[in-house]
């Protein structure tokens, strides 16, 4: 029995010592410029430019959301068949435009000939107020140049190594590297981008989120030295809660800003802010601004 106890105790001690060493040498991340510049208040982030208000991922939506007074614009990045970085969420064109087929199989000229306001409706399809208004799928460079002072959360939608290098080069050439937060559901893309653009802030990929959740559940969050500066996560994934009070505390301890998506109703916004959310990614930024007591300036915008 004594031999068995010693046999079991040895690996436990090794693990305990390793964890103590990890905790001793782990370091939280410093707030990146893109987030530090926005201060300590909860952030209002317009999901795809505020797709509950205007045609998503359009320059029109980004300009209107900026005029509304949001802190950050969230957008999605793909590439045309001729290698241009374009801002669109879906891999196909049918849901948001009058076109058909894969984005990646269309040239920039073909993509920008489409009506990106064609499908938007606020009344279940009774009216389509933005059809024929000249709203296009924008190039990323158009968004960067058109709104240079507004912070942006850019999601890489396809695991394409060429896209990561192209994005890095564009951010460096435009001087926008300190104004963006880059994320992706593809860990390979995030790792590649971090290698190419180490000075640009990134959010955690899915594997990193799972690791943080596990460490938090085990009470070992302090051993983590994050390679990212923010979490972009939902409140729940299916039946599994993700955004807990414990995770929020662990994230803050590691220097991470927690940005929650996609939160559209004010009761949920209030609950998550009380829980410790650092920002709300929402289709309805006007509701978040109103909840926070910030002027939306929406009455000054043309309908």
Backbone bond lengths (Angstrom), bond angles and torsions (degrees), N, CA, C in turn:
res aa  C-N    CA-C-N  psi(-1)  N-CA   C-N-CA  omega(-1)  CA-C   N-CA-C  phi
1 X - - - 1.469 - - 1.536 110.86 -
2 X 1.329 115.22 -42.54 1.460 119.92 179.55 1.526 110.31 -63.84
3 X 1.338 116.05 -40.00 1.465 119.52 178.75 1.524 110.88 -63.23
4 X 1.334 116.53 -40.34 1.460 120.87 179.00 1.526 110.93 -63.29
5 X 1.334 115.76 -41.92 1.463 119.81 179.68 1.521 110.68 -62.24
6 X 1.349 114.94 -43.19 1.464 118.65 178.78 1.532 110.83 -64.97
7 X 1.332 116.05 -39.02 1.453 121.09 -179.57 1.537 110.74 -62.65
8 X 1.335 115.85 -40.07 1.460 119.76 -179.59 1.529 112.19 -77.72
9 X 1.335 116.00 -31.16 1.455 119.96 -176.13 1.523 112.07 -70.29
10 X 1.322 116.82 -35.68 1.467 120.24 -175.44 1.522 112.63 -58.65
11 X 1.344 120.20 -52.70 1.474 118.60 179.94 1.523 113.04 -64.97
12 X 1.339 116.84 -31.98 1.458 120.08 177.96 1.521 109.99 -63.57
13 X 1.331 116.44 -43.01 1.458 120.19 178.75 1.526 111.27 -65.02
14 X 1.329 116.19 -40.15 1.469 119.71 178.82 1.526 110.28 -61.06
15 X 1.332 116.49 -46.11 1.460 120.80 179.19 1.518 110.73 -62.93
16 X 1.346 116.99 -43.52 1.459 120.78 -179.40 1.525 111.28 -62.21
17 X 1.312 117.22 -42.08 1.467 121.16 179.07 1.522 110.14 -65.47
18 X 1.338 116.25 -42.47 1.467 120.17 179.34 1.528 110.97 -61.66
19 X 1.338 116.71 -41.57 1.456 120.30 179.62 1.519 111.55 -67.25
20 X 1.311 117.13 -38.54 1.462 120.51 177.35 1.524 110.96 -63.08
21 X 1.323 116.07 -40.53 1.462 119.75 178.90 1.534 110.92 -66.87
22 X 1.332 115.40 -41.61 1.457 119.06 178.14 1.528 111.09 -61.78
23 X 1.343 115.49 -43.37 1.456 119.49 179.41 1.524 111.45 -63.79
24 X 1.337 116.17 -37.42 1.461 120.26 -178.45 1.522 112.02 -66.67
25 X 1.331 116.54 -37.54 1.452 120.42 -175.04 1.531 113.61 -99.69
26 X 1.327 117.94 -5.08 1.467 119.95 178.71 1.519 109.69 -71.29
27 X 1.309 115.82 151.78 1.454 121.36 -178.11 1.529 110.10 -136.85
28 X 1.334 116.88 135.81 1.462 118.50 171.71 1.518 110.19 -70.41
29 X 1.315 116.20 162.02 1.464 120.35 178.56 1.526 109.54 -88.55
30 X 1.320 115.47 152.10 1.459 121.03 175.06 1.523 108.93 -83.51
31 X 1.325 118.19 146.67 1.472 119.49 177.42 1.522 110.69 -58.75
32 X 1.320 118.48 129.20 1.469 120.09 178.67 1.521 110.11 -71.87
33 X 1.319 117.83 157.60 1.470 120.71 -178.59 1.522 113.77 -53.71
34 X 1.340 117.62 -38.52 1.454 119.74 -176.82 1.523 111.79 -61.54
35 X 1.338 117.95 -33.22 1.458 121.58 179.15 1.522 111.62 -92.12
36 X 1.328 116.66 -37.74 1.462 120.04 179.93 1.528 110.81 -60.44
37 X 1.326 116.82 -35.95 1.461 120.75 -178.19 1.523 112.45 -67.12
38 X 1.341 117.08 -18.55 1.456 120.74 -177.55 1.518 113.01 -90.94
39 X 1.334 117.36 -4.48 1.449 120.91 175.70 1.515 113.65 81.66
40 X 1.325 115.47 -165.93 1.460 121.98 -173.51 1.526 113.89 -93.58
41 X 1.330 118.02 -12.47 1.458 119.21 -175.35 1.528 110.97 -70.42
42 X 1.338 118.00 155.78 1.464 120.35 175.88 1.528 110.51 -58.93
43 X 1.320 115.25 139.13 1.454 120.50 -175.84 1.527 111.05 -92.01
44 X 1.317 115.49 142.72 1.460 121.97 173.14 1.520 107.14 -107.94
45 X 1.329 115.73 117.25 1.459 121.94 -173.46 1.528 108.77 -117.35
46 X 1.315 115.95 120.31 1.467 121.56 -176.46 1.528 109.87 -79.67
47 X 1.328 116.64 105.92 1.463 123.32 -178.97 1.529 110.31 -65.50
48 X 1.344 115.55 114.74 1.474 122.83 -175.73 1.531 111.06 56.29
49 X 1.324 115.50 30.25 1.456 120.30 -179.10 1.514 114.17 86.64
50 X 1.342 117.18 4.83 1.463 120.71 -177.28 1.507 110.90 93.58
51 X 1.333 116.62 63.55 1.459 120.10 -170.00 1.524 113.74 -71.09
52 X 1.326 117.56 -9.75 1.454 119.40 172.73 1.511 112.77 -78.46
53 X 1.334 116.09 -11.74 1.463 121.25 -176.92 1.518 113.30 -110.47
54 X 1.331 116.54 -34.23 1.464 121.67 -172.34 1.527 109.96 -147.22
55 X 1.330 118.86 166.21 1.471 121.36 177.41 1.522 111.37 -57.06
56 X 1.302 115.83 123.92 1.459 122.12 -170.50 1.523 113.49 -65.16
57 X 1.344 114.03 151.68 1.465 122.44 173.36 1.530 112.74 54.85
58 X 1.319 116.47 29.95 1.466 120.43 177.12 1.523 109.15 -108.91
59 X 1.313 116.09 154.59 1.454 119.72 175.94 1.524 109.90 -61.38
60 X 1.315 116.58 -34.41 1.460 121.41 175.90 1.525 110.58 -57.63
61 X 1.340 117.15 -48.28 1.466 121.01 -179.99 1.529 111.20 -64.08
62 X 1.328 117.09 -42.75 1.460 119.90 -178.92 1.526 111.47 -64.30
63 X 1.313 116.76 -40.50 1.471 120.21 178.58 1.520 111.03 -66.05
64 X 1.325 116.84 -41.00 1.462 120.37 -179.69 1.527 111.03 -68.72
65 X 1.333 117.03 -41.80 1.466 119.85 179.06 1.522 110.82 -64.41
66 X 1.323 115.92 -38.42 1.456 119.84 177.09 1.520 110.64 -63.13
67 X 1.332 116.86 -44.14 1.459 121.15 177.79 1.525 111.50 -64.60
68 X 1.319 116.42 -29.08 1.462 121.49 177.75 1.525 111.47 -65.85
69 X 1.329 116.43 -30.67 1.454 120.67 178.00 1.516 115.11 110.61
70 X 1.350 118.06 21.72 1.463 119.86 179.04 1.526 110.70 -70.20
71 X 1.318 115.82 161.91 1.467 121.09 179.52 1.521 112.52 -85.85
72 X 1.331 116.40 -30.98 1.463 119.95 -172.84 1.519 109.21 -151.62
73 X 1.327 115.84 147.83 1.452 123.05 175.86 1.526 109.05 -106.72
74 X 1.329 117.05 127.72 1.464 120.90 177.15 1.513 108.63 -100.59
75 X 1.345 116.43 138.08 1.469 120.67 -176.04 1.533 110.63 -150.93
76 X 1.334 115.33 164.34 1.465 122.43 -175.18 1.518 110.05 -119.15
77 X 1.335 115.21 144.05 1.462 119.85 -171.30 1.521 111.85 -122.86
78 X 1.345 114.47 127.74 1.460 122.40 173.00 1.523 108.67 -133.19
79 X 1.330 115.33 -175.59 1.458 118.89 -178.74 1.526 110.25 -133.31
80 X 1.330 115.15 138.55 1.463 121.01 178.58 1.527 109.86 -75.60
81 X 1.328 115.67 172.68 1.462 119.72 -178.47 1.518 112.10 -65.96
82 X 1.342 117.25 -24.38 1.461 120.15 178.15 1.532 112.50 -100.62
83 X 1.343 115.53 19.88 1.455 119.83 167.64 1.515 117.09 86.33
84 X 1.328 118.57 13.08 1.462 120.99 178.44 1.534 110.10 -87.31
85 X 1.326 116.05 140.14 1.458 120.76 175.67 1.524 108.59 -80.17
86 X 1.330 115.83 119.17 1.464 120.95 -177.60 1.523 109.52 -122.55
87 X 1.334 114.91 154.37 1.462 121.30 -175.02 1.523 108.67 -103.12
88 X 1.329 115.66 105.65 1.467 122.37 179.05 1.523 107.49 -161.57
89 X 1.322 116.71 144.45 1.467 120.81 -175.78 1.522 112.83 -82.21
90 X 1.323 117.57 -54.78 1.463 121.08 -171.75 1.523 111.76 -76.14
91 X 1.319 114.92 157.05 1.467 119.41 172.97 1.520 111.18 -76.89
92 X 1.337 116.58 -17.49 1.466 121.77 179.96 1.532 109.93 -118.44
93 X 1.324 115.51 169.09 1.463 121.29 -170.13 1.520 114.61 -100.02
94 X 1.323 118.00 -15.49 1.452 120.98 -166.94 1.534 114.30 -63.94
95 X 1.325 118.99 -38.01 1.465 120.43 -172.40 1.525 113.03 -69.35
96 X 1.323 118.00 -34.07 1.466 119.64 -172.12 1.532 114.85 -115.11
97 X 1.331 118.46 -10.36 1.467 120.10 -177.13 1.528 110.64 -132.48
98 X 1.330 115.13 179.43 1.460 120.35 174.77 1.523 111.82 -91.66
99 X 1.335 116.44 13.54 1.456 121.14 179.28 1.514 112.55 -98.02
100 X 1.326 115.31 178.65 1.459 121.74 179.68 1.518 109.45 -139.15
101 X 1.335 115.71 153.57 1.452 120.80 174.94 1.513 113.70 97.45
102 X 1.333 114.52 -172.74 1.454 121.82 -176.20 1.521 111.25 -82.35
103 X 1.328 115.40 139.51 1.466 120.69 175.01 1.521 110.04 -56.85
104 X 1.327 115.86 -44.27 1.465 121.17 -174.63 1.518 113.76 -66.92
105 X 1.330 117.10 -11.84 1.463 120.60 179.57 1.521 112.24 -101.66
106 X 1.331 117.03 9.43 1.467 121.68 179.07 1.524 109.70 -118.59
107 X 1.320 115.65 141.76 1.464 120.84 175.69 1.526 109.62 -74.79
108 X 1.320 115.65 166.81 1.458 119.63 176.92 1.521 110.70 -58.44
109 X 1.322 116.89 -43.83 1.470 120.06 -179.63 1.517 110.91 -59.43
110 X 1.340 117.05 -42.96 1.457 120.59 179.12 1.522 111.64 -65.92
111 X 1.328 116.78 -41.21 1.463 120.83 -179.25 1.525 111.01 -65.32
112 X 1.323 116.31 -41.93 1.463 118.64 -175.67 1.529 112.49 -80.77
113 X 1.313 116.44 -4.88 1.466 119.72 172.93 1.530 111.33 -83.70
114 X 1.347 116.80 -10.98 1.460 121.22 -178.32 1.525 111.13 -82.26
115 X 1.326 115.17 160.25 1.463 122.40 176.62 1.527 108.23 -94.56
116 X 1.339 116.57 105.80 1.468 120.97 -177.51 1.519 112.61 -83.99
117 X 1.334 116.88 0.33 1.457 120.48 173.62 1.520 112.50 -106.56
118 X 1.319 116.01 6.27 1.464 121.79 -170.37 1.525 113.18 -63.82
119 X 1.311 118.13 -38.94 1.463 121.65 -172.71 1.522 114.00 -95.42
120 X 1.321 118.35 -8.52 1.468 119.18 -172.81 1.519 110.87 -72.09
121 X 1.330 115.16 131.04 1.459 121.15 177.99 1.523 108.88 -146.79
122 X 1.306 116.33 144.04 1.464 120.77 178.19 1.520 111.68 -106.83
123 X 1.326 117.15 -2.19 1.466 120.26 -174.79 1.523 112.57 -128.90
124 X 1.319 115.68 33.40 1.459 119.41 175.75 1.507 115.06 70.84
125 X 1.314 117.83 22.59 1.451 120.66 176.26 1.517 115.39 99.69
126 X 1.332 117.81 4.30 1.462 119.19 176.80 1.525 111.48 -72.90
127 X 1.334 115.58 -29.18 1.461 119.15 178.34 1.528 109.59 -145.42
128 X 1.336 114.74 154.58 1.465 122.42 179.22 1.521 108.06 -132.43
129 X 1.334 116.57 80.76 1.474 120.39 -168.50 1.516 115.20 -68.48
130 X 1.328 118.63 -14.89 1.462 119.16 -175.80 1.528 113.09 -106.40
131 X 1.310 117.15 6.98 1.462 119.05 175.00 1.527 110.42 -66.32
132 X 1.323 115.50 138.05 1.451 119.86 175.66 1.518 114.52 69.92
133 X 1.327 117.55 19.11 1.461 121.09 -178.35 1.530 112.84 -100.21
134 X 1.317 117.21 8.68 1.459 120.54 176.92 1.515 114.86 79.55
135 X 1.335 117.29 19.87 1.466 120.88 179.49 1.524 108.43 -82.74
136 X 1.342 116.55 126.40 1.456 121.91 -173.96 1.530 111.22 -119.89
137 X 1.320 114.92 167.69 1.467 120.90 166.85 1.527 106.66 -74.13
138 X 1.332 119.02 119.89 1.469 118.93 -175.46 1.525 112.65 -87.49
139 X 1.319 114.95 154.17 1.457 120.02 164.73 1.526 108.58 -75.24
140 X 1.317 117.25 151.10 1.459 119.67 177.96 1.521 110.88 -60.65
141 X 1.331 117.36 -38.48 1.461 119.87 -178.56 1.529 110.87 -61.44
142 X 1.327 117.90 -32.30 1.468 120.45 177.26 1.520 111.12 -64.24
143 X 1.329 116.19 -39.80 1.465 120.31 179.79 1.529 110.16 -69.44
144 X 1.327 116.69 -43.56 1.461 120.49 -179.97 1.521 111.23 -62.61
145 X 1.319 116.86 -44.91 1.464 120.65 -178.12 1.524 112.04 -74.99
146 X 1.317 116.89 -32.06 1.458 119.98 -178.10 1.513 113.82 -76.65
147 X 1.344 116.67 -28.44 1.466 121.54 -177.78 1.527 109.63 -134.07
148 X 1.302 117.77 62.51 1.468 120.58 -171.86 1.526 114.57 -67.27
149 X 1.329 117.80 -24.69 1.463 120.50 -175.43 1.523 113.61 -93.22
150 X 1.318 117.23 -7.12 1.459 120.64 -176.46 1.529 109.92 -92.87
151 X 1.329 116.50 132.01 1.463 120.76 177.74 1.527 110.32 -66.25
152 X 1.341 115.36 147.25 1.458 120.15 -174.88 1.527 110.68 -136.10
153 X 1.325 116.10 137.36 1.459 122.82 171.30 1.520 107.18 -105.38
154 X 1.320 117.05 115.70 1.465 122.37 -174.01 1.525 109.05 -111.14
155 X 1.318 116.53 123.94 1.468 120.84 178.39 1.517 110.74 -103.63
156 X 1.312 116.70 123.53 1.465 122.69 174.14 1.530 107.45 -78.00
157 X 1.324 116.78 117.90 1.462 120.48 -172.69 1.519 113.80 -92.43
158 X 1.334 117.85 -19.41 1.466 119.54 -177.40 1.524 109.52 -126.95
159 X 1.335 117.84 138.99 1.473 121.29 -179.69 1.521 111.20 -79.12
160 X 1.317 115.32 71.54 1.459 121.90 -175.93 1.523 108.27 -116.83
161 X 1.328 117.80 113.27 1.471 121.08 -176.49 1.515 111.79 -59.65
162 X 1.310 117.53 -33.34 1.446 120.13 177.78 1.522 112.33 -65.37
163 X 1.321 116.75 -34.24 1.455 120.69 179.14 1.519 111.04 -64.76
164 X 1.335 117.58 -41.86 1.470 120.51 -178.94 1.529 111.12 -61.58
165 X 1.313 116.93 -44.17 1.466 120.25 179.47 1.522 110.47 -65.94
166 X 1.311 116.54 -40.30 1.454 120.69 -179.43 1.525 111.02 -65.11
167 X 1.328 116.30 -41.29 1.465 120.45 177.52 1.525 110.79 -62.90
168 X 1.319 116.36 -45.33 1.463 120.64 179.19 1.526 110.56 -58.63
169 X 1.311 116.66 -47.72 1.470 120.75 -179.54 1.519 111.49 -61.72
170 X 1.324 117.06 -39.69 1.458 120.51 -179.24 1.525 111.18 -67.57
171 X 1.330 116.97 -40.59 1.464 120.17 178.75 1.525 110.94 -65.31
172 X 1.321 116.15 -40.42 1.468 119.59 178.72 1.526 110.86 -66.73
173 X 1.319 117.00 -43.86 1.467 120.68 -177.84 1.524 112.02 -66.95
174 X 1.329 117.03 -32.71 1.459 121.22 -177.64 1.522 112.60 -89.20
175 X 1.333 117.07 -8.10 1.457 120.76 -177.00 1.515 113.54 69.33
176 X 1.355 116.59 25.06 1.472 121.17 -175.56 1.523 113.09 -102.13
177 X 1.316 117.36 6.14 1.461 119.73 -175.20 1.515 114.79 -58.48
178 X 1.327 117.35 -30.71 1.459 121.21 -179.26 1.526 112.78 -90.84
179 X 1.320 115.96 5.76 1.465 120.19 -178.98 1.522 112.57 -114.46
180 X 1.343 117.64 8.87 1.463 119.21 -176.37 1.526 111.63 -130.46
181 X 1.325 113.93 156.90 1.454 124.19 171.74 1.525 105.79 -124.59
182 X 1.321 117.30 119.98 1.460 121.81 -175.30 1.527 110.06 -103.11
183 X 1.314 116.46 132.80 1.461 121.81 178.30 1.514 111.40 -136.11
184 X 1.324 115.76 169.81 1.456 120.89 177.59 1.522 108.97 -169.56
185 X 1.326 116.46 154.20 1.457 121.40 170.04 1.526 111.22 -85.47
186 X 1.321 116.90 -0.29 1.463 122.06 -178.62 1.528 109.47 -108.05
187 X 1.317 116.55 107.23 1.469 121.18 -176.85 1.529 111.34 -59.03
188 X 1.324 116.33 -38.71 1.459 119.76 -178.91 1.520 111.14 -60.89
189 X 1.320 115.84 -40.91 1.463 120.09 179.16 1.521 111.11 -65.17
190 X 1.329 116.48 -43.19 1.457 119.85 179.82 1.523 111.38 -63.54
191 X 1.328 116.40 -44.65 1.461 119.60 179.93 1.528 111.14 -62.33
192 X 1.311 116.13 -42.84 1.462 120.35 178.07 1.522 110.99 -62.51
193 X 1.324 116.30 -43.51 1.464 119.36 -179.58 1.528 110.71 -64.30
194 X 1.336 117.62 -42.15 1.467 120.28 179.69 1.526 111.51 -61.99
195 X 1.325 116.73 -36.39 1.466 119.88 178.18 1.520 111.11 -65.82
196 X 1.327 115.99 -38.12 1.463 120.95 -176.52 1.524 112.27 -80.45
197 X 1.330 116.25 -37.21 1.471 122.17 -174.77 1.534 110.03 -128.64
198 X 1.326 118.34 68.50 1.462 120.20 -175.07 1.521 114.02 -64.69
199 X 1.316 118.39 -18.54 1.452 120.80 -179.26 1.511 114.64 -87.58
200 X 1.336 117.15 -1.87 1.467 121.19 -178.50 1.526 109.29 -99.69
201 X 1.322 116.85 132.93 1.461 121.74 -178.15 1.522 111.50 -67.20
202 X 1.329 115.37 144.16 1.463 121.13 176.59 1.520 109.90 -132.75
203 X 1.302 115.72 160.37 1.457 121.26 172.31 1.521 109.05 -102.76
204 X 1.317 115.88 167.71 1.462 121.34 -177.56 1.518 111.05 -71.15
205 X 1.333 116.16 142.06 1.448 121.43 170.87 1.520 110.30 -84.00
206 X 1.339 118.00 175.65 1.471 121.37 -176.11 1.526 114.24 -57.03
207 X 1.331 118.09 -42.60 1.468 119.93 -179.43 1.519 111.05 -65.91
208 X 1.321 116.76 -38.17 1.462 120.66 178.46 1.520 111.04 -66.58
209 X 1.324 117.10 -38.11 1.463 120.62 177.15 1.523 109.89 -64.40
210 X 1.329 117.10 -43.61 1.468 120.43 179.52 1.524 111.00 -62.31
211 X 1.326 116.97 -40.94 1.459 120.26 178.41 1.523 110.88 -63.10
212 X 1.316 117.35 -44.64 1.461 120.70 179.72 1.527 110.89 -63.53
213 X 1.327 117.24 -41.55 1.465 120.51 177.60 1.530 110.78 -60.86
214 X 1.326 116.70 -42.26 1.459 120.79 179.97 1.526 111.26 -65.15
215 X 1.313 116.59 -47.08 1.467 120.23 179.43 1.526 110.79 -62.03
216 X 1.321 116.31 -40.51 1.467 119.50 178.72 1.523 110.45 -63.66
217 X 1.324 117.39 -43.21 1.466 121.76 179.11 1.526 111.23 -61.36
218 X 1.338 116.37 -34.71 1.467 121.07 179.21 1.526 112.73 -84.54
219 X 1.322 116.32 -3.42 1.457 119.57 -177.10 1.512 113.59 75.33
220 X 1.335 116.48 24.63 1.465 121.68 -174.39 1.528 112.24 -117.54
221 X 1.302 116.63 24.66 1.457 119.83 -177.44 1.520 113.76 -58.83
222 X 1.324 117.58 -28.36 1.464 120.86 -176.07 1.518 113.36 -72.40
223 X 1.317 118.19 -9.43 1.470 118.82 179.03 1.527 111.45 -82.86
224 X 1.324 117.13 -7.89 1.465 120.49 -173.71 1.519 111.71 -86.43
225 X 1.321 116.08 131.50 1.464 123.13 168.32 1.526 106.47 -111.37
226 X 1.333 118.99 97.46 1.476 120.72 -171.62 1.528 112.58 -66.14
227 X 1.320 114.96 146.15 1.464 121.38 172.58 1.514 110.42 -96.05
228 X 1.314 117.36 6.98 1.461 124.86 -177.16 1.529 107.71 -131.81
229 X 1.330 116.48 169.74 1.459 120.98 -174.79 1.534 114.21 -117.14
230 X 1.313 118.03 -7.09 1.464 120.39 -177.32 1.514 110.08 -151.09
231 X 1.323 114.96 158.04 1.453 122.58 169.43 1.523 107.75 -111.27
232 X 1.321 116.86 129.84 1.457 121.83 169.29 1.522 105.87 -115.33
233 X 1.341 116.13 103.91 1.462 120.58 -170.42 1.525 110.43 -138.35
234 X 1.356 116.60 156.47 1.468 119.47 171.45 1.519 109.57 -83.79
235 X 1.326 115.94 165.34 1.465 118.96 175.75 1.523 110.62 -65.70
236 X 1.314 116.27 -38.50 1.460 121.90 -179.05 1.524 109.60 -138.20
237 X 1.310 115.89 156.71 1.463 121.72 170.50 1.520 106.70 -124.39
238 X 1.338 116.11 101.02 1.453 119.54 -172.08 1.519 109.51 64.45
239 X 1.328 116.99 -124.56 1.456 121.40 178.90 1.522 113.13 -91.61
240 X 1.321 116.45 1.31 1.463 120.45 -175.65 1.522 111.06 -97.36
241 X 1.340 117.20 120.56 1.472 118.84 174.91 1.520 110.67 -71.01
242 X 1.302 116.30 139.60 1.470 121.62 178.62 1.515 110.53 -114.85
243 X 1.311 117.10 -51.44 1.471 121.71 -174.60 1.529 110.02 -85.50
244 X 1.322 116.48 80.15 1.466 121.49 177.77 1.520 110.11 -95.39
245 X 1.336 115.87 164.64 1.458 120.51 176.11 1.524 110.43 -60.99
246 X 1.334 116.58 -36.98 1.462 120.71 179.34 1.524 110.99 -64.45
247 X 1.327 116.96 -44.29 1.459 120.01 179.24 1.521 110.61 -63.41
248 X 1.325 116.47 -39.76 1.464 119.69 178.47 1.525 110.79 -59.87
249 X 1.333 116.69 -43.06 1.472 120.14 179.36 1.513 110.85 -65.09
250 X 1.328 116.19 -43.53 1.465 119.82 179.13 1.517 110.88 -62.73
251 X 1.330 116.55 -42.61 1.463 120.42 179.48 1.527 110.81 -61.59
252 X 1.318 117.09 -45.76 1.465 119.99 178.65 1.522 111.08 -61.82
253 X 1.325 116.81 -40.17 1.463 120.49 178.60 1.521 111.68 -61.82
254 X 1.342 116.90 -32.37 1.462 121.60 179.82 1.530 112.17 -90.21
255 X 1.325 117.10 6.88 1.467 121.32 177.69 1.509 114.84 80.32
256 X 1.324 117.49 15.30 1.464 121.60 -173.98 1.527 111.73 -95.11
257 X 1.320 115.70 140.61 1.453 121.96 173.48 1.528 107.89 -95.04
258 X 1.331 116.36 127.81 1.466 120.98 -177.92 1.522 109.63 -98.93
259 X 1.329 116.14 116.96 1.455 123.59 -179.79 1.529 107.60 -112.10
260 X 1.317 116.89 120.26 1.464 121.44 -172.16 1.525 112.14 -103.13
261 X 1.338 116.34 135.43 1.460 122.36 178.61 1.517 110.51 -126.82
262 X 1.343 115.56 163.62 1.441 129.21 -27.84 1.511 104.69 -97.72
263 X 1.332 117.73 116.22 1.459 123.16 -168.45 1.528 108.69 -109.05
264 X 1.336 116.36 112.49 1.466 119.77 -170.83 1.523 115.30 -115.10
265 X 1.324 117.87 -15.26 1.464 120.43 -177.91 1.523 110.48 -109.41
266 X 1.322 116.35 140.97 1.452 120.57 -173.76 1.528 114.63 -62.90
267 X 1.335 121.24 -37.92 1.469 119.00 176.69 1.537 112.21 -59.16
268 X 1.335 116.65 -41.12 1.468 119.90 177.67 1.526 110.41 -68.35
269 X 1.316 116.84 -39.28 1.469 120.17 177.16 1.519 110.48 -58.64
270 X 1.334 116.11 -47.71 1.466 120.85 -178.69 1.527 110.84 -61.71
271 X 1.318 116.87 -44.67 1.463 120.85 -178.72 1.524 111.40 -62.11
272 X 1.315 117.26 -42.71 1.460 120.74 -176.78 1.528 111.64 -73.84
273 X 1.311 117.31 -33.05 1.458 119.87 175.27 1.526 110.22 -66.75
274 X 1.333 116.88 -40.14 1.466 120.74 176.94 1.523 111.10 -65.58
275 X 1.324 116.23 -29.93 1.463 121.26 177.70 1.522 111.93 -70.73
276 X 1.324 116.64 -24.03 1.459 120.50 178.02 1.510 115.23 121.95
277 X 1.331 117.43 14.62 1.470 119.88 178.89 1.519 110.24 -60.52
278 X 1.337 115.29 138.13 1.453 119.96 177.09 1.509 112.83 -87.31
279 X 1.325 117.06 -14.33 1.451 120.26 -179.71 1.514 111.01 -169.15
280 X 1.334 115.94 156.67 1.453 123.02 179.59 1.523 108.98 -119.03
281 X 1.322 116.00 123.20 1.458 122.07 174.44 1.526 105.89 -95.43
282 X 1.334 117.19 116.37 1.459 120.10 -167.66 1.520 112.32 -141.87
283 X 1.352 114.69 147.21 1.457 121.27 172.69 1.522 111.12 -74.39
284 X 1.335 115.92 -17.92 1.460 121.84 -176.81 1.526 110.09 -124.62
285 X 1.325 116.79 74.13 1.466 119.42 -178.62 1.520 113.54 -62.56
286 X 1.329 117.56 -24.82 1.467 119.62 179.13 1.524 111.29 -63.66
287 X 1.331 117.33 -32.43 1.465 121.10 178.81 1.523 110.92 -70.66
288 X 1.319 116.63 -40.58 1.465 119.99 178.43 1.521 110.82 -66.91
289 X 1.319 117.30 -42.32 1.465 120.55 178.77 1.523 110.63 -62.73
290 X 1.323 116.56 -41.38 1.462 120.48 178.17 1.523 110.62 -63.34
291 X 1.317 117.33 -44.64 1.465 121.60 179.88 1.521 111.43 -59.81
292 X 1.309 116.34 -37.26 1.461 121.13 -178.34 1.524 112.44 -83.83
293 X 1.315 116.79 0.86 1.451 120.18 178.60 1.507 113.80 74.55
294 X 1.317 116.48 23.74 1.459 121.23 179.35 1.527 109.77 -102.72
295 X 1.303 117.17 140.02 1.459 121.58 179.90 1.520 109.73 -62.72
296 X 1.337 115.32 132.02 1.463 118.68 179.19 1.520 112.50 -90.39
297 X 1.332 116.30 -21.28 1.457 121.19 -178.06 1.529 111.70 58.78
298 X 1.333 117.75 18.40 1.462 119.95 -174.81 1.521 111.48 -67.45
299 X 1.344 117.44 -29.76 1.454 119.52 -179.68 1.523 112.20 -67.39
300 X 1.333 115.95 -19.13 1.463 119.35 -179.83 1.516 112.47 -85.74
301 X 1.336 117.11 -8.26 1.459 120.62 -179.53 1.526 110.53 -88.38
302 X 1.294 115.57 142.04 1.467 119.66 177.05 1.501 109.69 -70.82
303 X 1.285 116.96 140.71 1.468 120.69 176.81 1.523 109.71 -79.10
